[in-house]
Amino acid sequence: MEQDLLKHPAPLTDRIGHVGGIESLTLDGHRYYFGFDYRSDLVLSPLIGDPHAMAAFASAYMRQTTGVHDATYWEALVAAAATDTGLACADAERAISSQDLRGRLPEAESHLLYLLGAATGWEDWFEQSPEVRRAYQRLGLDDEDSEFLDHCLDAVREHGAQARPDEWEVLRFHLTTAAQQAPGNWNMLFAPLVEGTVNHP
């Protein structure tokens, strides 16, 4: 079933028709492609493991500023995405290991966290947990501050979860909830991140 979805993926229903390009990453040594809206910092497709399937998906559900294009047009963009990226990240950040994710917390300001936000839209889930909302408020974090997660990660990394319980509460809740809300098959990338967060001492 998973392989079939990688070759014939269903679209993300609320992101059909966006203008975007093609990006890629490797997970455990296998390359996956995905559509990306650079203007909105938004993932436009599931992770797609076959370049021809990615081109077909883009021709059906994505656009460029010049309009709709056929799969042949998109094939060139898919091929380029294997080596090039329009995102501000180092090449090494596009190679991800599930084992590494399970073993440690992500780096602040990392490409992985950026992708998590781009996949989920960083919606506000704090209302689901009054305890987390109170921890967020005790820390004096601003609802408009998109860097609050980096602040919490830095504090926990430097001082430990037990020494910084409010930061840890906010960090753990946000990462696990965001990963659970990942659209399409993006959870195959983010599930190990949740494991690493939950198991962090």
N, C-alpha and C positions, 0 to 999 in steps of 0.2 A: 504493500500500500504506500509506504513512504517513498519508494523509488518511483512509483507511478506518479505521485504528486510532484516529485522533483522534475519529471519529464513533461507532465501535462498539468501544470499548477493552476489552481483556481485563482482568480484575481482577488485583491483586497477591495471589497465592494465600495468602500468610501474613498478610494484613491484611483478610480478608473478615469482615464482621460487627462491626467496631469502631464504637464511638460516636464521632461526629465532626461537624464542620461543613464549610462550603465556603469555600475561599480562592481567590484568583486572582492572576495576575501578567501582565504583558505582556512578550513577547519579540519584539524587532524590530518593535514596533508591533501585534502580534497578541495578543489576550487569550486566556489559557488558564486553565482552572479545575482545581481539584484538591480532593479530600477531605483533611481534616486532623483528627487526634486530638490535641486540645489537652492532654489529661492526660498523654499519653505523648510529646508532641513528635514525632509520627510522621506522615509522608505516607501517605494511605490509597488513593490512586488514581494512575493515570498522569496526565499533563497532557492535558486534554480541551479542544479548541478550539471546541466547539459547546455553548451553554448547555443546550439540550434534551437533548443526549447526556449532559451532566453530571448533570442531574436524573434521567434514566433510570438512569444508573450508580448514583447514590446510593440510589435506591429499591430497587435490586437487591442492592447489596453493603454498604450502610452503614446505621447506625441512629442514632437520637437517644436521649436519655435516656428519652423517652416511648415508645420502641419503633420498629417499622418503619413507614415512611410511603410514600405513593405519590408518583409523579413530580410531580403538581400541587403537593404540599406542598413538595417540594425546589426547584421552580421559583422560589419566592419567595426562598429562601436563596441560590440561584445568582445571581439578579438583584441581591441586596444585596451579594454578594461583589465585584461589579464596582467598587463605590465604597467599601466598608467592609472592614475586616479585624479579626480578633480577635487578631492577632499584634502584638507590640511592634516595629513598624517604621514608618518614615516612608513616605508615599505614594510619594515619589520612588524608594525602594528596590524598589518592586514593578514598576518599569519598567526592563527590562534590555536591553542592546544586546550582540549577539554581537561586534560590532566592538570595543566597549570591553573585553570580557572577553579578547579575543585580544591586546589591546594593553598590558595591565597586570595586576599581581597584584591579587587582591581585597583589600578593606579588612578589617582585623581587626574582629571583632565585627559583621560585616555580615550583612544579611538573607540574602544569597546563601550564605554559609557555614552559616548556620542551616538553610537549606533543604537544603543538601548533607548535613548531619548528620541532618536529619529524614527524608530520602529513604533514606539508607543505614544509619542507626542507629549511625554512627561506630564500627563494629566495629574490633577490634584486629587490624591486619594486619601488625604489626611482625615477627611470627615468619616472615613470608615473606621478609624481607630482614635477615640478620644485620648487615649494614653499617649499616642504618638503626637497628636496635635498639641497636647500640653508640653511634651518634651520640646517640640519645635518652638513653641512660644517662650519656654524658659531660656532657650538658647538665644532668643532675640533675633531669630532668622526672619528675613523679609520675604513675603509671598512673591514679590517681584524679582527676587535674587535667584538667578538660574544657577549660581555657583554654590548653593548651600550644600549640595552633595559632596563637592570637593572639600569644603570646610570640614564636614563630618568625617570623611575618609582620612584627611590629614590628621585630625585629632585622634582618631582611633588607631591609626598606624603608629603615631608617635607615643601615645600614652597607654594604649590598650583599651579594650572594650569595658573592662571593669572600672577603670579609672575615669572613663568618659561615658557614663551610661546613657545620657540624653542623646549624645551624638550617635551612639551605637543603636539606640532605639529607632531614631529617625533613619539612619543608614540601612539597617536590616529591613525595616518595613518597606522602605521605598524601593530598594533593589528587588526584593522578593515579589512585591506587588506588581511592579513594572514588568518583571519577567513573566509573571503569570498572565499579564495582559498582552503579551507579544502577539502580533497578528500572524496569520498563516502558519508557516513552520519555523518561525524565528525562535521559537522556544528551544529548538535543538541546539542553538548557539547559547541561549541564556540560561537554560536549565543547569548546566554545570556551574555557572556563576552563582546561582541560588544555593547550590550545594556548598560551594566555598564560603558563602556568607553565613549560612546556617551553622556550619561546622567550625566557624572561626572561634578560637578560644577566647 
